[in-house]
């Protein structure tokens, strides 16, 4: 059983939901990446999503786009991200680590090289935004054979056929995109999310994490009432932007700690669904 599956099972037994913060590798500073990862775990993160910077992150809003641009300007590439994963794993043997990014860096690295390198670095799951399930069967099989979870996105517009395709390939968890649009955009409708998760659970057997549009403790708590995990990225990066590194980390940690408290306080509350 993977570290991701073990973590979700442990949390479920305790009636708790997973908190999954996302950061872009190399931002706010090269030397801060691994210390920030450890600090987020101490603040209450159950799983970490480490973003691989890319020049054209089509699913990401301006906040994460700027973070990718800053990291690329500092020379961060996939090999460096894997090196940080190895460094993190040397001190933390338990927290699941997911790499999230786009096909181009993986293809340039070579899938046949990437999978064993990610395994050796202690990566637990990989989410490639622009690998649709129709074309990702071989990649998913390679990951699972190496003990890693292939993670996929589903959206409000996903059809039942797409849900079944994702269910056939995904393990670890599925990332449900709560909004039509890019990361950090729009207003979260927690009631609509909860209704959609009810539908998704008819077709998807792995835990469901919800991201895009969660910006505060109230939104996180509302989502935690019906989701298995809360994913937050843009707001964390926004809080760190244009600040000295020490202040940036402190603000990110404080925010994650606040979200952790909110999720734990409200995760078991019944979801209130609007009538249709």
Order of alpha helices (4+ residues) and beta strands (2+ residues): alpha-beta-alpha-beta-alpha-alpha-beta-alpha-alpha-beta-alpha-beta-beta-alpha-beta-alpha-beta-alpha-beta-alpha-alpha
